[in-house]
Amino acid sequence: MKASCCLWLHKYGRQKDGVGTYPVKLRVTFNREVKYYYLGLRLTDNQFSALFLQKQLKSQYQELSHYLAKAETIIADLLEEFEWTAFENLFFSRNKERNNNPDIFTCIDRYVAQLEKEGRIKTMQSYTSTLNHLKTYHGKKTLTLSSITPDWLKYFHQYLAEHGKKTSTIGIYMRNIRAIFNQEIANNTIKSEIYPFGKNKYRPPASQKVKKALDISEVTRIFNFKAQTETERWARDMWIFSYLANGMNIKDIALLKYENISGDEIHFVRSKTMHSTIENQRAIQIHFHDELKNIISKWGNPDQKLSHFIFDILHPKDLSPMQVTRDVNQAVKVINKYMKRIGKCLGLERLPTCMFARHTYSTVLKRANVPIEMISESLGHTSIKTTEIYLDSFENDRRADISKLLLPERLAISESHNEQEEIMAVRS
């Protein structure tokens, strides 16, 4: 959905001056979300209605027309890549000349240091990779933001493609560069006029949508697969746990503690939203049905203190962001390795890596005609561009009912296990 804007007389909080003026605001609407921006003028209802007619209001008309035209131009440039932060950075940027022309290498280095301090290691690694490719391509010690034009970005895009980078990877690098521009505009260090992204400029490629979901018959075969080794059983059960637990990713599984279990539900906040705004940190609720209990019984920490991690994936003596990332990446590597083997043994057309568990969870529910609102809530989505959320609109018993749709008719994941110590192979 395209964003739209208009001038708006905000008729709340009448000024007590005997005149009855109201603030004039820019009203911007995007995906049913509305925001208002005060433009520094107050008018009466009659003045606002006659704004385009009365000569004595010419200066106000010109000023408001300038703001409206600026907003419309920004929206047209951003188009489907519209984001509130990007719009606000561009709209509120000052137009006067600036003496600063920062070097993007320095900007990225500074942001990488911030990301590392915040423990956002994967994002930090993404920006570091972007920086390395920029330096290799540019071949000089400095690269000012004003030098990065739409044509420059197109040539850089072509260079990345010629060196074997996939479209999705190129999109990530380009969005990282765009984010740096937005940060510098917000910091008032560059003019918005040099912004090289948007309509008739450069547009980062959209991510390629690859089908990453299995159908319920394929899930059933994974449930019933007779694993040959302890590590293979562990990998399969972690995949199944991810699938049944609302498509929970491996990092969130690794961070689960016994305190996250409350009665017949598991509550957790996605680590991905840890550094987001408060409204994006929604608690996800999972029905704690028998199959999840069985997996925890098989592989969970026997010392069930509330503060203990449920699964033995992280090194409890080193929970630094970098070490957590290493441990999670190792677990993902092992799970993917054995799930690919299982997929090949079962003759599956698509090999069920960790990413498939989340996509399969949502797809199975969609095919079972579960309301999109509930799927959205269970996945922890907050963007209406992904799915609409109606948090706390479903009762617990309904959540328990739909969780049954995830289970095949016959399960075979309760094999005995006498080689628990082999799990340590996950870290080897």
C-alpha positions as CSV (number, residue, x, y, z in Angstrom):
1,M,0.0,0.0,0.0
2,K,1.3,3.4,-1.0
3,A,1.6,6.1,1.7
4,S,-0.5,9.3,1.3
5,C,-0.4,12.7,2.9
6,C,-2.6,15.8,3.3
7,L,-2.9,19.0,5.4
8,W,-4.9,18.6,8.5
9,L,-6.4,21.0,11.0
10,H,-6.0,19.3,14.3
11,K,-9.1,20.3,16.3
12,Y,-7.9,19.4,19.7
13,G,-6.6,21.6,22.5
14,R,-8.2,24.9,21.4
15,Q,-5.8,27.8,22.1
16,K,-7.2,30.0,24.9
17,D,-6.6,33.3,23.1
18,G,-10.2,34.1,22.2
19,V,-9.5,33.4,18.6
20,G,-10.0,29.7,18.5
21,T,-7.0,28.6,16.5
22,Y,-5.8,25.0,15.9
23,P,-2.5,23.6,14.9
24,V,-2.1,22.8,11.2
25,K,-0.4,19.4,10.8
26,L,0.8,17.1,8.0
27,R,-1.2,13.9,8.1
28,V,0.6,10.9,6.7
29,T,-1.1,7.5,6.3
30,F,0.6,4.2,5.6
31,N,-0.8,0.7,6.0
32,R,-3.7,2.1,8.1
33,E,-1.2,3.8,10.5
34,V,-1.6,7.5,10.8
35,K,0.9,10.0,12.1
36,Y,0.6,13.8,12.4
37,Y,3.5,16.3,12.1
38,Y,3.1,19.9,13.4
39,L,4.1,22.4,10.8
40,G,4.4,25.5,13.1
41,L,1.2,27.2,12.1
42,R,-2.1,27.7,13.8
43,L,-5.3,28.7,11.9
44,T,-9.0,29.0,12.7
45,D,-11.4,26.6,11.1
46,N,-12.6,29.4,8.7
47,Q,-9.0,30.4,7.8
48,F,-8.1,26.8,7.0
49,S,-11.2,26.4,4.8
50,A,-10.3,29.6,2.9
51,L,-6.6,28.9,2.9
52,F,-6.4,28.7,-0.9
53,L,-8.8,31.6,-1.5
54,Q,-7.9,34.6,0.7
55,K,-5.0,36.8,-0.4
56,Q,-4.1,37.7,3.2
57,L,-3.3,34.0,3.8
58,K,-0.9,33.9,0.9
59,S,2.2,33.5,3.0
60,Q,0.6,30.7,5.1
61,Y,-0.6,29.0,1.9
62,Q,2.9,29.1,0.3
63,E,4.6,27.7,3.5
64,L,2.1,24.9,3.9
65,S,2.2,24.1,0.1
66,H,6.0,23.8,0.4
67,Y,5.6,21.2,3.2
68,L,2.9,19.3,1.4
69,A,4.9,19.2,-1.8
70,K,8.1,18.1,0.0
71,A,6.2,15.2,1.7
72,E,4.6,14.1,-1.5
73,T,8.0,14.1,-3.3
74,I,9.5,12.0,-0.5
75,I,6.6,9.5,-0.6
76,A,6.9,9.2,-4.4
77,D,10.7,8.6,-4.1
78,L,10.3,5.9,-1.4
79,L,7.3,4.3,-2.9
80,E,6.9,0.7,-1.6
81,E,10.1,1.0,0.3
82,F,8.4,3.6,2.5
83,E,9.5,3.5,6.2
84,W,8.5,6.0,8.9
85,T,12.1,6.6,9.9
86,A,13.3,7.2,6.4
87,F,10.3,9.6,5.7
88,E,10.9,11.5,8.9
89,N,14.7,11.8,8.3
90,L,14.1,13.2,4.9
91,F,11.1,15.4,5.8
92,F,12.8,17.1,8.8
93,S,16.2,17.4,7.2
94,R,17.4,21.0,6.9
95,N,18.1,22.4,3.4
96,K,20.9,24.8,4.3
97,E,24.4,24.0,3.1
98,R,26.5,21.8,5.4
99,N,30.2,21.9,5.6
100,N,30.4,18.1,6.5
101,N,30.7,15.5,3.8
102,P,31.3,12.3,5.8
103,D,33.2,9.3,4.6
104,I,31.0,6.3,4.4
105,F,33.8,4.0,5.6
106,T,34.0,6.1,8.8
107,C,30.2,6.1,9.2
108,I,30.0,2.3,8.9
109,D,32.9,1.7,11.2
110,R,31.2,3.9,13.8
111,Y,27.9,2.0,13.4
112,V,29.6,-1.4,13.6
113,A,31.2,-0.4,16.9
114,Q,27.7,0.6,18.2
115,L,26.2,-2.7,17.0
116,E,29.0,-4.7,18.7
117,K,28.4,-2.7,22.0
118,E,24.7,-3.6,21.8
119,G,25.4,-7.2,21.2
120,R,23.8,-7.2,17.7
121,I,26.5,-9.5,16.2
122,K,24.7,-10.7,13.1
123,T,23.8,-7.2,12.1
124,M,27.3,-6.1,12.9
125,Q,28.7,-8.8,10.6
126,S,26.4,-7.8,7.8
127,Y,27.6,-4.2,7.9
128,T,31.2,-5.3,8.2
129,S,30.8,-7.4,5.0
130,T,29.2,-4.4,3.3
131,L,32.1,-2.3,4.3
132,N,34.7,-4.8,3.0
133,H,33.0,-5.0,-0.4
134,L,32.8,-1.2,-0.6
135,K,36.5,-0.9,0.1
136,T,37.4,-3.6,-2.4
137,Y,35.3,-2.0,-5.1
138,H,36.3,1.6,-4.5
139,G,40.0,0.9,-4.0
140,K,40.6,4.2,-2.2
141,K,41.0,5.2,1.5
142,T,37.9,7.4,1.5
143,L,34.5,7.5,-0.1
144,T,32.3,10.5,0.7
145,L,28.6,10.1,0.8
146,S,28.1,12.8,-1.8
147,S,30.2,10.6,-4.2
148,I,27.6,7.8,-3.9
149,T,25.2,8.7,-6.7
150,P,22.4,6.6,-8.2
151,D,24.7,5.7,-11.1
152,W,27.6,4.8,-8.6
153,L,25.2,2.4,-6.8
154,K,24.1,0.8,-10.1
155,Y,27.8,0.1,-11.0
156,F,28.5,-1.3,-7.5
157,H,25.4,-3.5,-7.9
158,Q,26.7,-4.7,-11.3
159,Y,30.2,-5.4,-9.7
160,L,28.7,-7.5,-6.9
161,A,26.6,-9.5,-9.4
162,E,29.6,-10.2,-11.6
163,H,31.5,-11.4,-8.5
164,G,28.8,-14.0,-7.8
165,K,26.7,-12.3,-5.2
166,K,23.0,-13.3,-5.1
167,T,20.3,-10.8,-5.6
168,S,19.2,-11.2,-2.0
169,T,22.7,-10.5,-0.7
170,I,23.1,-7.5,-3.0
171,G,19.8,-6.2,-1.6
172,I,21.1,-6.5,2.0
173,Y,24.3,-4.6,1.2
174,M,22.4,-1.8,-0.5
175,R,19.8,-1.5,2.3
176,N,22.7,-1.2,4.7
177,I,24.1,1.7,2.6
178,R,20.7,3.3,2.6
179,A,20.4,3.0,6.3
180,I,23.7,4.9,6.7
181,F,22.4,7.7,4.5
182,N,19.2,7.8,6.7
183,Q,21.3,8.0,9.9
184,E,23.4,10.9,8.5
185,I,20.4,12.8,7.3
186,A,18.8,12.3,10.8
187,N,22.1,13.6,12.3
188,N,21.9,16.6,10.1
189,T,25.4,16.0,8.6
190,I,24.3,15.7,5.0
191,K,21.7,17.3,2.7
192,S,18.6,15.2,1.9
193,E,19.1,16.3,-1.8
194,I,22.1,13.9,-2.2
195,Y,20.0,10.9,-1.1
196,P,20.6,8.5,-4.0
197,F,17.7,6.1,-3.3
198,G,14.1,6.2,-4.4
199,K,12.0,6.7,-7.5
200,N,14.0,7.5,-10.6
201,K,17.1,6.9,-8.6
202,Y,18.5,3.7,-7.3
203,R,16.2,1.0,-5.8
204,P,17.7,-1.9,-3.9
205,P,16.6,-5.3,-5.3
206,A,13.8,-7.0,-3.4
207,S,14.6,-10.3,-1.7
208,Q,13.9,-13.4,-3.8
209,K,11.0,-15.3,-2.4
210,V,12.0,-18.9,-2.2
211,K,9.4,-21.5,-1.3
212,K,10.5,-22.8,2.2
213,A,7.6,-24.8,3.4
214,L,6.8,-28.5,3.6
215,D,3.3,-29.9,3.5
216,I,1.9,-31.9,6.4
217,S,2.6,-35.3,4.8
218,E,6.3,-34.4,4.6
219,V,6.2,-33.2,8.2
220,T,4.7,-36.5,9.2
221,R,7.6,-38.4,7.5
222,I,10.1,-36.3,9.5
223,F,8.2,-37.0,12.7
224,N,8.3,-40.8,12.0
225,F,11.8,-40.9,10.7
226,K,13.9,-43.5,12.6
227,A,17.1,-41.7,13.4
228,Q,20.3,-43.8,13.5
229,T,22.4,-41.8,15.9
230,E,21.9,-39.7,19.0
231,T,23.0,-36.5,17.3
232,E,20.7,-37.2,14.4
233,R,17.8,-37.7,16.8
234,W,18.7,-34.4,18.6
235,A,18.9,-32.5,15.3
236,R,15.5,-33.9,14.2
237,D,13.9,-33.1,17.6
238,M,15.2,-29.5,17.6
239,W,13.7,-29.0,14.1
240,I,10.4,-30.5,15.4
241,F,10.5,-28.3,18.5
242,S,11.1,-25.2,16.3
243,Y,8.1,-26.2,14.1
244,L,5.7,-26.9,16.9
245,A,6.8,-23.9,19.0
246,N,5.4,-21.3,16.6
247,G,8.4,-21.6,14.2
248,M,10.8,-20.4,17.0
249,N,14.3,-19.9,15.6
250,I,17.3,-21.7,17.1
251,K,18.7,-18.7,18.9
252,D,15.4,-18.2,20.8
253,I,15.3,-22.0,21.5
254,A,18.9,-21.7,22.9
255,L,17.9,-18.8,25.1
256,L,14.7,-20.5,26.5
257,K,14.8,-20.9,30.3
258,Y,12.5,-22.9,32.6
259,E,11.1,-19.6,33.8
260,N,9.6,-19.2,30.3
261,I,7.2,-22.1,31.0
262,S,4.1,-21.2,32.9
263,G,1.4,-23.9,33.2
264,D,0.3,-25.0,29.8
265,E,2.1,-22.2,27.9
266,I,5.5,-21.0,27.0
267,H,6.0,-17.3,26.9
268,F,9.0,-15.6,25.3
269,V,10.1,-12.4,23.5
270,R,12.0,-12.9,20.2
271,S,15.7,-12.0,20.6
272,K,15.3,-10.3,17.2
273,T,13.1,-7.6,18.7
274,M,15.3,-7.1,21.8
275,H,16.6,-3.8,20.5
276,S,13.3,-2.6,19.0
277,T,10.9,-0.2,20.5
278,I,8.8,-1.3,23.4
279,E,5.7,-1.8,21.2
280,N,7.6,-4.3,19.0
281,Q,8.6,-6.4,22.0
282,R,5.5,-8.6,22.1
283,A,5.4,-11.7,24.2
284,I,4.7,-14.8,22.1
285,Q,2.6,-17.5,23.7
286,I,2.9,-21.1,22.8
287,H,0.6,-23.9,23.9
288,F,2.9,-26.3,25.8
289,H,1.5,-29.6,24.5
290,D,2.7,-33.1,25.1
291,E,5.2,-33.3,22.1
292,L,7.1,-30.2,23.3
293,K,7.1,-31.7,26.8
294,N,8.5,-35.0,25.4
295,I,11.3,-33.2,23.6
296,I,12.2,-31.2,26.7
297,S,12.1,-34.4,28.8
298,K,14.5,-36.1,26.4
299,W,17.0,-33.2,25.8
300,G,16.3,-30.6,28.5
301,N,18.6,-29.7,31.4
302,P,17.7,-32.1,34.3
303,D,18.3,-29.3,36.8
304,Q,15.1,-27.4,36.2
305,K,15.8,-24.2,38.1
306,L,13.9,-21.3,36.7
307,S,17.1,-19.5,35.8
308,H,18.6,-22.4,33.9
309,F,18.5,-22.7,30.1
310,I,16.3,-25.6,29.0
311,F,18.6,-26.9,26.3
312,D,22.4,-27.4,26.4
313,I,23.3,-25.2,23.4
314,L,25.0,-22.2,25.0
315,H,28.1,-22.2,27.2
316,P,26.7,-20.8,30.4
317,K,30.1,-19.5,31.6
318,D,30.4,-17.3,28.5
319,L,27.3,-15.6,27.4
320,S,29.0,-12.7,25.6
321,P,27.1,-11.7,22.4
322,M,29.9,-13.0,20.3
323,Q,30.1,-16.4,22.0
324,V,26.3,-16.8,21.9
325,T,26.4,-16.1,18.2
326,R,29.1,-18.8,17.8
327,D,27.2,-21.3,19.8
328,V,23.9,-20.7,17.9
329,N,25.6,-20.8,14.5
330,Q,27.2,-24.2,15.5
331,A,23.8,-25.6,16.6
332,V,22.2,-24.4,13.3
333,K,25.1,-25.9,11.3
334,V,24.6,-29.3,13.0
335,I,20.8,-29.3,12.7
336,N,21.0,-28.3,9.0
337,K,23.6,-31.0,8.4
338,Y,21.5,-33.8,9.8
339,M,18.2,-32.5,8.5
340,K,19.6,-32.5,5.0
341,R,20.6,-36.1,5.5
342,I,17.1,-36.9,6.8
343,G,15.5,-35.1,3.9
344,K,17.6,-37.1,1.4
345,C,16.8,-40.4,3.1
346,L,13.1,-39.5,2.9
347,G,13.4,-38.4,-0.7
348,L,12.1,-34.9,0.0
349,E,12.3,-32.5,-2.9
350,R,13.2,-29.7,-0.5
351,L,15.8,-30.3,2.2
352,P,14.3,-29.1,5.5
353,T,16.8,-26.8,7.1
354,C,16.1,-24.7,10.2
355,M,14.5,-22.0,8.1
356,F,11.9,-24.4,6.8
357,A,10.5,-25.0,10.3
358,R,9.2,-21.5,10.7
359,H,7.8,-21.3,7.1
360,T,6.2,-24.7,7.4
361,Y,4.5,-23.8,10.7
362,S,2.8,-20.8,9.2
363,T,2.0,-22.5,5.9
364,V,0.4,-25.6,7.6
365,L,-1.9,-23.3,9.6
366,K,-2.8,-21.2,6.6
367,R,-3.7,-24.3,4.7
368,A,-5.9,-25.4,7.6
369,N,-7.8,-22.1,7.4
370,V,-6.5,-20.7,10.7
371,P,-7.3,-16.9,10.7
372,I,-4.4,-14.9,9.5
373,E,-4.6,-12.7,12.5
374,M,-3.8,-15.6,14.8
375,I,-0.9,-16.8,12.7
376,S,0.5,-13.3,12.8
377,E,0.2,-13.2,16.5
378,S,1.8,-16.6,17.0
379,L,4.8,-15.6,14.9
380,G,5.4,-12.4,16.8
381,H,5.0,-10.1,13.7
382,T,4.5,-6.4,14.4
383,S,4.5,-5.0,10.9
384,I,1.2,-4.7,9.2
385,K,3.1,-5.2,6.0
386,T,3.7,-8.8,7.0
387,T,0.4,-9.6,8.7
388,E,-2.1,-7.8,10.8
389,I,-1.9,-8.4,14.5
390,Y,-4.7,-8.5,17.0
391,L,-2.8,-9.3,20.1
392,D,-4.6,-10.8,23.1
393,S,-7.7,-11.4,20.9
394,F,-7.7,-15.1,21.2
395,E,-8.3,-17.3,24.2
396,N,-5.9,-19.9,25.5
397,D,-8.2,-22.8,24.7
398,R,-8.3,-21.7,21.0
399,R,-4.5,-21.6,21.0
400,A,-4.5,-25.1,22.3
401,D,-6.9,-26.3,19.7
402,I,-5.0,-24.9,16.7
403,S,-1.8,-26.4,18.0
404,K,-3.3,-29.8,17.4
405,L,-3.4,-29.0,13.6
406,L,0.4,-29.2,13.6
407,L,0.6,-32.8,14.8
408,P,0.5,-35.7,12.3
409,E,-1.8,-38.5,13.2
410,R,0.9,-40.9,14.2
411,L,4.1,-39.7,15.9
412,A,7.3,-41.5,16.4
413,I,9.6,-39.1,18.2
414,S,9.7,-40.8,21.5
415,E,12.6,-43.2,20.8
416,S,14.6,-44.2,23.8
417,H,18.0,-42.7,24.2
418,N,20.8,-44.0,26.2
419,E,23.6,-42.0,24.7
420,Q,22.8,-38.5,26.0
421,E,26.5,-37.6,26.3
422,E,26.9,-37.7,22.5
423,I,25.0,-34.3,22.4
424,M,28.3,-32.7,23.2
425,A,29.2,-33.5,19.6
426,V,27.0,-30.5,18.7
427,R,29.8,-28.3,20.0
428,S,32.6,-30.1,18.3
